[in-house]
């Protein structure tokens, strides 16, 4: 832990010895244990503050991700419902189109058969007329 803090301040081993020597000269050997305790308390407080900040950040991030997940689920549900409605309407349209196509095809067949009957009738009438015409000419 001390190594991490020292890396944070970018202090090398030689610099640590120089700092300890200066502290020893300034405060003397009697105050050194007391200074070490104070430094330890400060390091513990920094460690606790860091863990508190990390915990709060993680809790906040969890709330945000939960909210985003909830919103994404709602959007997916709405898209799914919209797709279901679209598919339902599309199926109705296809059925209506199929029915209209069948009706149009039947009508076209009727018209074709009616036209065919007319043509057949016209041919028969022409043949009758020609038969009558040829029998009257004889």
BELNOR-V499010 format. One record per helix or strand. SS is the DSSP state (@ for helix, = for strand). FROM is the first residue (numbers start at 1). LEN is the number of residues. If there is no record, write none. Layout:
ss=SS from=FROM len=LEN
ss=SS from=FROM len=LEN
This chain:
ss=@ from=2 len=8
ss=@ from=13 len=125
